[in-house]
Protein backbone atom coordinates (compact mmCIF):
# COMPACT_ATOMS: atom_id res chain seq x y z
CA UNK A 1 0.00 0.00 0.00
CA UNK A 2 1.52 3.29 -1.10
CA UNK A 3 -0.28 5.75 1.15
CA UNK A 4 -1.26 4.64 4.62
CA UNK A 5 -2.46 7.40 6.96
CA UNK A 6 -1.82 5.20 9.97
CA UNK A 7 1.87 4.96 9.10
CA UNK A 8 2.37 8.70 8.72
CA UNK A 9 2.94 10.96 11.69
CA UNK A 10 0.87 14.18 11.75
CA UNK A 11 4.12 16.16 11.72
CA UNK A 12 4.75 14.88 8.18
CA UNK A 13 1.38 16.00 6.86
CA UNK A 14 1.06 19.69 7.61
CA UNK A 15 4.44 20.85 6.17
CA UNK A 16 3.65 19.16 2.86
CA UNK A 17 0.20 20.72 2.82
CA UNK A 18 1.59 24.17 3.56
CA UNK A 19 4.27 23.74 0.89
CA UNK A 20 1.76 22.67 -1.77
CA UNK A 21 -0.57 25.56 -0.88
CA UNK A 22 2.23 28.16 -0.85
CA UNK A 23 3.72 26.93 -4.12
CA UNK A 24 0.26 26.89 -5.65
CA UNK A 25 -0.31 30.53 -4.67
CA UNK A 26 3.15 31.45 -5.99
CA UNK A 27 2.32 29.85 -9.34
CA UNK A 28 -0.92 31.83 -9.81
CA UNK A 29 -0.07 35.08 -8.01
CA UNK A 30 -0.32 38.04 -10.43
CA UNK A 31 2.89 39.88 -11.17
CA UNK A 32 1.86 43.29 -12.45
CA UNK A 33 3.96 46.40 -12.87
CA UNK A 34 3.82 48.55 -9.75
CA UNK A 35 1.14 51.22 -10.00
CA UNK A 36 0.74 54.26 -7.79
CA UNK A 37 -0.67 53.26 -4.44
CA UNK A 38 -0.31 49.51 -5.12
CA UNK A 39 1.92 47.00 -3.39
CA UNK A 40 4.69 45.20 -5.24
CA UNK A 41 3.07 41.90 -6.31
CA UNK A 42 6.51 40.48 -7.10
CA UNK A 43 7.42 40.64 -3.42
CA UNK A 44 4.28 38.72 -2.52
CA UNK A 45 5.15 36.10 -5.13
CA UNK A 46 8.62 35.73 -3.59
CA UNK A 47 7.07 35.52 -0.10
CA UNK A 48 4.85 32.61 -1.12
CA UNK A 49 7.81 30.90 -2.82
CA UNK A 50 9.97 31.29 0.31
CA UNK A 51 7.18 30.01 2.56
CA UNK A 52 6.77 26.99 0.32
CA UNK A 53 10.51 26.34 0.36
CA UNK A 54 10.69 26.51 4.17
CA UNK A 55 7.70 24.19 4.54
CA UNK A 56 9.26 21.83 1.99
CA UNK A 57 12.45 21.81 4.09
CA UNK A 58 10.50 20.59 7.11
CA UNK A 59 8.59 18.08 4.96
CA UNK A 60 11.81 16.61 3.55
CA UNK A 61 13.37 16.35 7.00
CA UNK A 62 10.26 14.60 8.33
CA UNK A 63 10.04 12.37 5.28
CA UNK A 64 13.59 11.07 5.77
CA UNK A 65 12.79 9.72 9.25
CA UNK A 66 10.52 6.81 10.09
CA UNK A 67 8.63 8.42 12.97
CA UNK A 68 6.80 5.19 13.77
CA UNK A 69 9.96 3.10 14.16
CA UNK A 70 11.21 2.21 17.59
CA UNK A 71 14.75 3.05 16.55
CA UNK A 72 16.37 5.36 14.03
CA UNK A 73 15.75 4.35 10.43
CA UNK A 74 15.81 6.09 7.08
CA UNK A 75 12.71 6.20 4.89
CA UNK A 76 12.72 7.65 1.41
CA UNK A 77 11.81 6.86 -2.18
CA UNK A 78 11.60 8.22 -5.69
CA UNK A 79 9.23 11.06 -4.75
CA UNK A 80 11.50 12.22 -1.93
CA UNK A 81 14.43 12.32 -4.36
CA UNK A 82 12.42 14.53 -6.73
CA UNK A 83 11.35 16.79 -3.86
CA UNK A 84 14.97 17.18 -2.72
CA UNK A 85 15.93 18.06 -6.29
CA UNK A 86 13.38 20.86 -6.67
CA UNK A 87 14.22 22.07 -3.15
CA UNK A 88 17.89 22.51 -4.04
CA UNK A 89 17.08 24.04 -7.45
CA UNK A 90 14.94 26.72 -5.80
CA UNK A 91 17.64 27.36 -3.18
CA UNK A 92 20.26 27.96 -5.89
CA UNK A 93 17.83 30.01 -7.95
CA UNK A 94 17.07 32.22 -4.94
CA UNK A 95 20.78 32.98 -4.62
CA UNK A 96 20.90 33.89 -8.30
CA UNK A 97 17.62 35.81 -8.36
CA UNK A 98 19.35 39.15 -8.91
CA UNK A 99 20.56 37.88 -12.29
CA UNK A 100 17.72 35.45 -13.07
CA UNK A 101 14.79 37.50 -11.84
CA UNK A 102 12.29 36.25 -14.37
CA UNK A 103 8.74 35.87 -12.98
CA UNK A 104 7.81 33.05 -15.37
CA UNK A 105 10.77 31.00 -14.12
CA UNK A 106 9.64 31.50 -10.53
CA UNK A 107 6.19 30.28 -11.47
CA UNK A 108 7.53 27.22 -13.27
CA UNK A 109 9.72 26.35 -10.29
CA UNK A 110 6.76 26.79 -7.94
CA UNK A 111 4.65 24.41 -10.05
CA UNK A 112 7.45 21.82 -10.18
CA UNK A 113 8.19 22.06 -6.45
CA UNK A 114 4.52 21.87 -5.52
CA UNK A 115 4.07 18.80 -7.71
CA UNK A 116 7.04 17.02 -6.14
CA UNK A 117 5.83 17.90 -2.63
CA UNK A 118 2.46 16.39 -3.50
CA UNK A 119 4.14 13.28 -4.88
CA UNK A 120 6.24 12.91 -1.73
CA UNK A 121 3.06 13.24 0.30
CA UNK A 122 1.24 10.56 -1.70
CA UNK A 123 4.25 8.25 -2.12
CA UNK A 124 6.28 8.50 1.10
CA UNK A 125 8.63 5.70 0.12
CA UNK A 126 9.78 2.72 2.12
CA UNK A 127 11.74 2.25 5.30
CA UNK A 128 15.28 1.18 4.56
CA UNK A 129 17.10 -1.14 6.95
CA UNK A 130 19.87 0.28 9.07
CA UNK A 131 23.26 0.13 7.42
CA UNK A 132 26.34 -1.12 9.20
CA UNK A 133 28.34 1.68 7.59
CA UNK A 134 28.25 5.19 9.06
CA UNK A 135 28.89 6.48 5.53
CA UNK A 136 25.47 5.37 4.26
CA UNK A 137 23.69 8.66 5.19
CA UNK A 138 26.50 10.59 3.50
CA UNK A 139 25.97 8.45 0.40
CA UNK A 140 22.27 9.28 0.33
CA UNK A 141 22.76 13.00 0.88
CA UNK A 142 25.44 13.21 -1.81
CA UNK A 143 23.12 11.42 -4.20
CA UNK A 144 20.32 13.92 -3.55
CA UNK A 145 22.80 16.79 -3.92
CA UNK A 146 23.97 15.51 -7.30
CA UNK A 147 20.33 15.35 -8.45
CA UNK A 148 19.82 18.95 -7.38
CA UNK A 149 22.99 20.26 -9.03
CA UNK A 150 22.22 18.61 -12.34
CA UNK A 151 18.68 19.96 -12.01
CA UNK A 152 20.13 23.47 -11.68
CA UNK A 153 22.31 22.81 -14.73
CA UNK A 154 19.23 21.75 -16.69
CA UNK A 155 17.44 24.94 -15.63
CA UNK A 156 20.32 27.03 -16.97
CA UNK A 157 20.42 24.92 -20.14
CA UNK A 158 16.71 25.59 -20.69
CA UNK A 159 17.38 29.34 -20.41
CA UNK A 160 20.21 29.00 -22.92
CA UNK A 161 18.04 27.16 -25.43
CA UNK A 162 15.26 29.73 -25.09
CA UNK A 163 17.76 32.55 -25.58
CA UNK A 164 19.27 30.90 -28.65
CA UNK A 165 15.80 30.30 -30.11
CA UNK A 166 14.96 33.95 -29.53
CA UNK A 167 18.14 35.10 -31.27
CA UNK A 168 17.45 32.85 -34.26
CA UNK A 169 13.78 33.83 -34.51
CA UNK A 170 12.72 36.01 -37.41
CA UNK A 171 11.61 39.56 -36.65
CA UNK A 172 8.02 39.56 -35.49
CA UNK A 173 7.98 35.80 -34.84
CA UNK A 174 7.93 36.29 -31.10
CA UNK A 175 8.90 38.58 -28.30
CA UNK A 176 12.70 38.58 -27.95
CA UNK A 177 14.43 38.21 -24.64
CA UNK A 178 15.83 41.38 -23.09
CA UNK A 179 19.20 42.11 -24.64
CA UNK A 180 20.53 40.79 -27.94
CA UNK A 181 22.95 38.35 -26.31
CA UNK A 182 21.74 38.21 -22.72
CA UNK A 183 19.26 36.29 -20.61
CA UNK A 184 17.82 38.43 -17.84
CA UNK A 185 20.94 40.61 -17.79
CA UNK A 186 23.35 37.65 -17.82
CA UNK A 187 25.54 37.29 -20.97
CA UNK A 188 25.00 34.01 -22.81
CA UNK A 189 28.66 32.99 -22.62
CA UNK A 190 28.68 33.56 -18.88
CA UNK A 191 25.44 31.62 -18.46
CA UNK A 192 26.89 28.77 -20.51
CA UNK A 193 30.04 28.73 -18.37
CA UNK A 194 27.91 28.76 -15.23
CA UNK A 195 25.91 25.79 -16.54
CA UNK A 196 29.05 23.73 -17.10
CA UNK A 197 30.32 24.66 -13.65
CA UNK A 198 27.22 23.14 -12.10
CA UNK A 199 27.77 20.05 -14.26
CA UNK A 200 31.38 19.81 -13.06
CA UNK A 201 30.42 20.13 -9.38
CA UNK A 202 27.58 17.65 -9.84
CA UNK A 203 30.00 15.26 -11.53
CA UNK A 204 32.40 15.43 -8.58
CA UNK A 205 29.58 14.77 -6.10
CA UNK A 206 28.19 11.96 -8.26
CA UNK A 207 31.67 10.41 -8.36
CA UNK A 208 31.89 10.56 -4.56
CA UNK A 209 28.41 9.02 -4.31
CA UNK A 210 29.38 6.07 -6.50
CA UNK A 211 32.68 5.55 -4.68
CA UNK A 212 30.98 5.54 -1.27
CA UNK A 213 28.31 3.17 -2.53
CA UNK A 214 30.95 0.77 -3.87
CA UNK A 215 32.86 1.03 -0.60
CA UNK A 216 30.18 0.09 1.93
CA UNK A 217 27.79 -1.94 -0.26
CA UNK A 218 28.13 -5.61 0.63
CA UNK A 219 27.71 -7.39 -1.63
CA UNK A 220 28.15 -5.13 -4.65
CA UNK A 221 25.27 -5.51 -7.11
CA UNK A 222 25.04 -4.51 -10.74
CA UNK A 223 21.33 -3.69 -10.54
CA UNK A 224 19.42 -1.20 -12.66
CA UNK A 225 20.24 1.67 -10.30
CA UNK A 226 23.96 0.98 -10.45
CA UNK A 227 24.05 0.48 -14.21
CA UNK A 228 22.18 3.70 -15.00
CA UNK A 229 24.27 5.64 -12.45
CA UNK A 230 27.53 4.47 -14.03
CA UNK A 231 26.21 5.20 -17.52
CA UNK A 232 25.22 8.73 -16.48
CA UNK A 233 28.69 9.20 -14.92
CA UNK A 234 30.29 8.20 -18.23
CA UNK A 235 28.07 10.61 -20.20
CA UNK A 236 28.91 13.52 -17.88
CA UNK A 237 32.60 12.62 -18.06
CA UNK A 238 32.47 12.67 -21.87
CA UNK A 239 30.69 16.03 -21.75
CA UNK A 240 33.34 17.60 -19.51
CA UNK A 241 36.20 16.16 -21.54
CA UNK A 242 34.57 17.29 -24.78
CA UNK A 243 34.08 20.77 -23.35
CA UNK A 244 37.70 21.04 -22.14
CA UNK A 245 39.37 19.30 -25.12
CA UNK A 246 37.16 20.13 -28.10
CA UNK A 247 35.26 23.20 -26.87
CA UNK A 248 31.80 21.66 -27.02
CA UNK A 249 29.09 24.23 -26.44
CA UNK A 250 25.54 25.15 -27.35
CA UNK A 251 23.20 22.43 -28.49
CA UNK A 252 25.88 19.75 -28.47
CA UNK A 253 26.73 20.32 -24.81
CA UNK A 254 23.06 20.62 -23.84
CA UNK A 255 22.30 17.35 -25.63
CA UNK A 256 24.93 15.48 -23.62
CA UNK A 257 23.68 17.15 -20.43
CA UNK A 258 20.11 16.05 -21.09
CA UNK A 259 21.22 12.50 -21.93
CA UNK A 260 23.25 12.18 -18.73
CA UNK A 261 20.47 13.70 -16.63
CA UNK A 262 17.91 11.29 -18.11
CA UNK A 263 20.12 8.30 -17.25
CA UNK A 264 20.64 9.65 -13.74
CA UNK A 265 16.89 10.13 -13.32
CA UNK A 266 16.31 6.54 -14.36
CA UNK A 267 19.01 5.35 -11.97
CA UNK A 268 17.27 6.02 -8.66
CA UNK A 269 13.94 7.70 -9.35
CA UNK A 270 13.08 5.34 -12.20
CA UNK A 271 14.13 2.14 -10.45
CA UNK A 272 12.45 3.10 -7.18
CA UNK A 273 9.26 4.11 -8.97
CA UNK A 274 9.04 0.67 -10.55
CA UNK A 275 9.78 -1.10 -7.25
CA UNK A 276 7.50 1.02 -5.04
CA UNK A 277 4.56 1.85 -7.29
CA UNK A 278 4.40 -0.86 -9.96
CA UNK A 279 5.87 -3.96 -8.31
CA UNK A 280 5.16 -3.04 -4.66
CA UNK A 281 8.40 -4.69 -3.62
CA UNK A 282 10.13 -3.85 -0.32
CA UNK A 283 13.40 -1.93 -0.39
CA UNK A 284 16.29 -4.37 -0.11
CA UNK A 285 19.05 -2.10 -1.40
CA UNK A 286 19.93 1.56 -1.13
C-alpha positions, 0 to 999 in steps of 0.5 A, spaced: 500 500 500 503 506 497 499 511 502 497 509 509 495 514 513 496 510 519 503 509 518 504 517 517 505 521 523 501 528 523 508 532 523 509 529 516 502 531 513 502 539 515 508 541 512 507 538 505 500 541 505 503 548 507 508 547 501 503 545 496 498 551 498 504 556 498 507 553 491 500 553 488 499 561 490 506 562 488 504 559 481 498 563 480 499 570 483 499 576 479 505 579 477 503 586 475 507 592 474 507 597 480 502 602 479 501 608 484 498 606 491 499 599 489 503 594 493 509 590 489 506 583 487 513 580 485 514 581 493 508 577 494 510 572 489 517 571 492 514 571 499 509 565 497 515 561 494 519 562 500 514 560 505 513 553 500 521 552 500 521 553 508 515 548 509 518 543 503 524 543 508 520 541 514 517 536 509 523 533 507 526 532 514 520 529 516 520 524 510 527 522 511 525 519 518 521 513 520 517 516 525 513 510 527 519 506 528 522 504 535 529 506 533 532 510 528 531 508 520 531 512 514 525 512 509 525 515 502 523 513 495 523 516 488 518 522 490 522 524 496 528 524 491 524 529 486 522 533 492 529 534 494 531 536 487 526 541 486 528 544 493 535 545 491 534 548 485 529 553 488 535 554 493 540 555 488 535 560 484 534 564 490 541 565 490 541 567 483 535 571 483 538 578 482 541 575 475 535 570 473 529 575 476 524 572 471 517 571 474 515 566 469 521 562 471 519 563 478 512 560 477 515 554 473 519 552 479 513 553 484 509 548 479 514 543 479 516 544 487 509 543 488 508 537 484 514 534 487 511 535 494 504 532 492 508 526 490 512 525 496 506 526 500 502 521 496 508 516 495 512 517 502 517 511 500 519 505 504 523 504 510 530 502 509 534 497 513 539 500 518 546 500 514 552 497 518 556 503 515 556 510 518 557 512 511 550 510 508 547 517 510 552 521 506 551 516 500 544 518 500 545 526 501 550 526 496 546 522 491 540 527 492 545 533 492 547 531 485 540 530 483 539 537 485 545 540 481 544 537 475 537 539 475 540 546 476 544 545 470 538 543 466 534 549 468 540 554 466 540 549 459 533 551 458 534 558 459 540 557 454 536 554 449 530 559 449 535 565 448 538 561 442 531 560 439 529 567 440 536 570 437 534 565 431 527 567 430 525 572 425 523 579 426 516 579 429 515 571 430 515 572 437 517 577 443 525 577 444 528 576 450 531 582 453 538 584 450 541 581 444 545 576 447 543 576 454 538 572 458 535 576 464 541 581 464 546 575 464 551 574 458 550 568 454 557 565 454 557 567 462 550 563 463 553 557 458 560 557 463 555 557 469 551 551 466 558 547 465 560 549 472 554 546 475 555 540 471 562 539 473 560 540 481 555 535 480 559 530 476 564 530 482 559 529 487 556 523 483 563 520 483 563 521 490 556 518 491 558 512 487 565 511 490 561 511 497 556 506 494 561 501 492 565 502 498 560 500 503 555 496 499 556 488 501 555 485 496 556 489 490 550 488 485 550 490 478 542 492 478 538 497 474 540 503 479 547 501 479 548 500 471 544 507 470 548 511 475 555 508 471 552 510 464 550 517 467 557 518 470 560 516 463 556 521 459 557 527 464 565 525 463 564 525 456 561 532 456 566 535 460 572 532 456 569 534 450 568 541 453 575 542 455 578 538 449 574 540 443 570 546 446 563 543 445 558 548 447 551 550 445 546 544 443 551 539 443 553 540 450 546 541 452 544 534 448 549 530 452 547 534 459 540 532 457 542 525 456 546 524 462 540 527 466 535 522 463 540 516 465 541 519 472 533 520 473 532 513 471 538 510 476 534 512 482 527 515 481 526 510 475 528 504 479 524 506 485 518 508 482 518 501 478 519 497 485 515 502 489 509 503 485 508 498 480 511 492 483 510 493 490 516 490 492 520 492 499 526 496 499 532 491 499 538 495 497 539 503 497 
